[in-house]
Amino acid sequence: MQILILLQQALFSIAEPALNKALRHDHSAAAKLASLENKSLSVELTDIKLSVNIGVFNGAVRISSETSQRHCFVKTELSQLKKLSDASQITYLIKQDLLELEGELSIAQRFSSLFIENDIDWQEWASNYLGDGLTHRLFSSGKQAVATIKRKQVDLDYTVHTALTEELKVVPTSIELRHFSDQVDSVSARTEKLLASIKSVKDTL
């Protein structure tokens, strides 16, 4: 775990100056940074198991793993981040359990706009430092990693569900639930019929 933290910190130390340099190529970034001055956003990306705090201080982006101090907290998947700048999508994401949000929504939307709604071709920008071949492999590997993590999560969910329902027998199967529901409906129907009969007898007395 300590090694993972050190690797993450090393990645942030490389990404921070590179990110600020990239944003200088976007003519709209300066105004967006100004609107976020002294604001911070903590993001937890559940699909790639990453937590990061992003803040703007003195007109520059600062990145760290310290997420306790923030004006806004977002918990979602990497693929959903781009939707945060669209206010019409927020309620939908929350209702679908694709987004957990705390704090000032406008801050999350402004950070989303800063990093996503710009004129920067991130893959082309990275290739200036890493070369076309390595950049292509990194971006491809990143996409494959996210897909693999999601697939493994589906496999794990299936394994856990199977163990609980078929091995440990602590959770009813869908067939058992339907059978129980049918029994409840049957008892309810007989009860209503009995109550109707009792009422009919009482009315004749």
N, C-alpha and C positions, 0 to 999 in steps of 0.2 A: 504493500500500500504506500509506504514511504517513497519507493522508487517511482510509483505512478504519479505521486504528487510532485516530485522533483521534475519528472518529464513534462508534466503539465505546466509547471512554472517556467521551464525552459522554453516551451512552445509559446507561452504568452509573451515572454521577453523578446522573442523573435517576431511574433505577430504584431505586437503593438507599434513599433516604429514603422514596420512595413505597411500596416493598415493606414497610419496617419499619412504616409507618403502617397499611398494610393488615393486617398480622399482628396489630396491636393489637385488631382487630375479631374475632379468633378466640380464644375463651376457653382453648383448649388450647395455644396457641402458647408461652406463657410457660414451661411445663414442658418443651416440646420444645426451646426455645432453651437452657434451662438444661442439658439433657443434651448439648448440642452446644457448650457453652462452650469456646473455644480450639481448636475442631476446624475443619477446612476440607476442602472437596470440590472437585475440579477435574472439569469436565464438558466433553467434546468431542462436540458434536452433528453427526454426519456429514452429515445430510440438509440442514441449513441452514448448514453451514460456520461454526460458532460454538464458540469455546473460552472458558470462563469459570471463575473460581475464586470459590467462595462459602464464606465463613467466618462464624463467630459469635464476637464479642468484646464483652465488657461487655454481654451480653444483647441485642445487635443484630446484624443481618445485614450483612456487608461483602461487596461485589462488586468484583472486579477482573479484569484480563486476565492477571495474573501467575499462571501455573499450575504453576510449578516446585516451590513449597512446598505440600504437601498431605498429608493423612492418607489420602485415598482418591482414586482416579482412575477415572472411568467414561467409556467411549467407546461411544456408541450413537446411536439416532435419537430425535428429539423425541417421537415417538409411543410409544416404549418406556419412557420415564421413569416413567410412572405404575405400571409393573409392578415396579419395584424394591422397593416396600414389601411385595410378596408374595414371601416366601422361596421358595415352591414354583415361582415363575416363573424364578428366577435360573439354575438349571442348564439349563433349556430354552433360554433366551435365549443362553447361552454356547455350547451345542451347535449352535444354529442360526446362529452367527456374528453374532448381533444385539447382542452385548454383550461388551465387553472391560473387565475389572475388575482393578484393582490396589489393594492396601491393605486397609483395614478395611471389610468389607461392611456392618457395622452402621451405619457413619456414612452411607453412601449411602442406606440404608433410612430412617434418621431424617430426613435432609434431604428425601427423597421424601415422607415423611409430613408434614413441616412445610409443604411447599408445595402438596401435592396433597390430602391427607386433612384438609381443614379446612372451615369453614362459609362461606368467602369466595366470593362470586360475582365473579370477576375482571373479567368484562366489565361488570357493573353498577358495580363499584368504579371502573373506568377512566372510565366515562361521567360520573362526578361531576366529573372534571377536564377531560375532552375533549368532553363532550357525546355524546348518543346517536348522532347521525349519524356523526360522525368515528370514534367507538369501533367502531361496527358495520363501517365501511369498513376500519378497521385490522385487526380480528380476521378479517374475510373475506379481506382481502388477504394476511394472514399464512398462512391456510390455503391460499389459492391459490398463494402463493409456494412453500410446502413441496411441494404437488402438482406444480408446474411443475419444481422442482429434481429431484424423483424421476423425472418423465417425461423430462427432459433426460438424466439419468443412464442411463436405460434406452436412450435413443436413442444415446448415446455408446458404451455397452457394445456395442450392435449394430453400430455403425459400425466400432469397433475390431476386433471379432470378424470382420466381413466383410473388412476390410482384411488381416488376418493370414491368413485361410483362403483367400480368393479372389483377392486382389490380390498380396500378397507371397508367398503360398504357404509361409509359415514354420510354420503350424499346420495339422494335418490337419483335414479336415471330418469331421462325424459319420459320413457314409457311408464315408469312407476308414477311419475308426477301426473301424467295424463290419466292413468287408472285411478289415482286418488281423486283427481278432479271429477271424474265421471261418478265415482262413488258419492262424493259430496253433493253433486247435482241430483243424484238419485234420491239420497236421503232428504234433501231439501224439497224435492217434488212430493215425496210421500208425506212429509211433515205438513206441507201446504194442503194436501188432499185431506189429511186427518183433521186439520184445523177447520177446513170447510165443512166436513161432516159433523164435527162437534157443534159448529155454529148453526148448521141446519137443524140438528136435534134440539138445540136450545130455543130456536125460533118457533118450533112446533109446540113447545111446552107452555 
